[in-house]
């Protein structure tokens, strides 16, 4: 419980800053079903996935919170990229949050590298869409 007497929200409980991105991916559910999605933000222990048209509730409803999933994404557009195992931590109409405490360093680095390429390619007005709130914290937590 936070000092205000209210429980902390999910953002204040996060250990790491989330980095925005737009990495194409797919999520494999425990049933074997795979669904295309996009990684919209990430940190060393989690991913936020957005589904086409924002239909996350239809894909991963409340019954799948805590369910095991695998998020797969390519490396530099090449097939056979990374597979990150995790569990569904929350869902909303916008997408799902995946707790991925076992994300490997190569998978995390691939996400950082892809994001860096997006940032370089983005024009000035679009770069704010990729900026994290605190660049110093991002550099310290995510690039060390």
C-alpha positions in Angstrom: 0.0 0.0 0.0 1.3 3.4 -0.9 1.7 6.1 1.7 -1.5 7.7 0.5 -3.4 4.7 1.8 -4.3 3.6 -1.7 -2.7 0.6 -3.4 -0.1 1.6 -5.9 -1.1 1.4 -9.6 0.8 -0.9 -12.0 2.9 1.9 -13.3 4.2 2.9 -9.9 5.1 -0.7 -9.1 7.2 -1.1 -12.2 10.9 -1.6 -11.5 12.0 -0.4 -15.0 11.1 2.4 -17.4 9.1 1.2 -20.4 10.6 1.9 -23.8 8.1 2.5 -26.6 8.5 0.6 -29.9 6.5 -0.8 -32.8 8.0 -4.3 -33.2 5.9 -6.8 -35.2 5.3 -10.0 -33.2 2.9 -12.8 -32.5 1.8 -14.3 -29.3 1.3 -18.1 -28.8 -1.3 -19.0 -26.2 -1.1 -22.2 -24.1 -3.8 -23.7 -26.4 -1.4 -23.4 -29.3 -3.3 -20.6 -31.0 -1.0 -17.8 -32.4 -2.2 -14.3 -32.9 -0.4 -11.5 -34.7 0.3 -8.4 -32.6 2.7 -5.6 -32.1 5.1 -5.0 -29.2 4.3 -1.3 -28.2 6.5 -1.1 -25.2 9.0 -3.2 -23.3 11.4 -3.3 -20.4 13.7 -6.1 -19.2 10.8 -7.9 -17.5 7.8 -7.1 -19.6 6.1 -6.4 -22.8 2.9 -4.6 -23.8 1.2 -6.1 -26.9 -1.4 -4.4 -29.0 -3.6 -6.5 -31.3 -5.0 -5.4 -34.7 -8.0 -3.1 -34.2 -7.4 -3.1 -30.5 -9.4 -6.3 -30.0 -7.3 -7.7 -27.1 -10.4 -8.6 -25.1 -11.6 -10.9 -27.8 -8.2 -12.6 -28.1 -7.1 -12.7 -24.5 -10.0 -12.2 -22.1 -10.0 -12.0 -18.3 -9.9 -15.8 -18.0 -6.4 -15.8 -19.5 -4.9 -13.4 -17.0 -2.0 -15.4 -15.4 -1.9 -17.8 -18.4 1.4 -18.7 -19.9 2.2 -17.3 -23.3 5.2 -17.1 -25.6 5.9 -13.8 -27.6 7.8 -14.4 -30.8 9.4 -11.6 -32.8 11.9 -11.6 -35.7 15.4 -10.3 -35.6 16.0 -7.7 -38.3 13.1 -9.0 -40.3 14.7 -12.5 -40.5 12.7 -15.6 -39.6 13.5 -17.6 -36.5 13.9 -14.6 -34.2 13.3 -14.6 -30.5 10.8 -16.4 -28.3 10.1 -14.8 -24.9 8.1 -16.8 -22.4 5.9 -15.0 -19.9 2.5 -14.8 -18.3 -0.4 -12.5 -19.0 -0.3 -9.9 -16.2 -3.3 -7.8 -17.3 -5.5 -7.1 -20.3 -7.5 -4.2 -21.6 -9.3 -3.3 -24.8 -5.9 -1.8 -26.0 -3.8 -4.9 -25.4 -2.2 -7.2 -22.9 0.7 -6.8 -20.5 3.1 -9.8 -20.3 5.3 -10.3 -17.4 8.5 -11.9 -18.9 11.0 -12.2 -16.0 13.0 -14.7 -18.1 13.6 -12.4 -21.1 17.1 -13.2 -22.4 19.7 -10.6 -22.9 19.8 -11.3 -26.7 16.0 -10.8 -26.9 16.2 -7.6 -24.9 19.1 -6.3 -27.0 17.2 -7.1 -30.2 14.3 -5.0 -29.0 16.7 -2.2 -28.1 18.4 -2.4 -31.5 15.1 -2.4 -33.4 13.9 0.6 -31.3 17.1 2.5 -32.0 16.5 1.9 -35.8 13.0 3.3 -35.5 14.2 6.3 -33.6 16.9 7.0 -36.2 14.4 6.7 -39.0 11.7 8.8 -37.3 11.5 12.5 -38.0 11.6 15.1 -35.3 7.8 15.2 -34.7 7.6 11.4 -34.6 10.5 10.9 -32.2 8.4 11.9 -29.2 6.3 8.8 -29.8 9.4 6.7 -29.0 10.9 8.8 -26.2 10.7 7.4 -22.7 9.9 9.9 -19.9 13.4 9.9 -18.4 16.2 9.3 -20.9 18.9 9.2 -18.1 17.0 6.4 -16.3 16.5 4.5 -19.6 20.2 4.7 -20.3 21.1 3.6 -16.8 18.6 0.7 -16.6 18.4 -0.5 -20.1 21.7 0.0 -21.7 24.1 -1.0 -18.9 
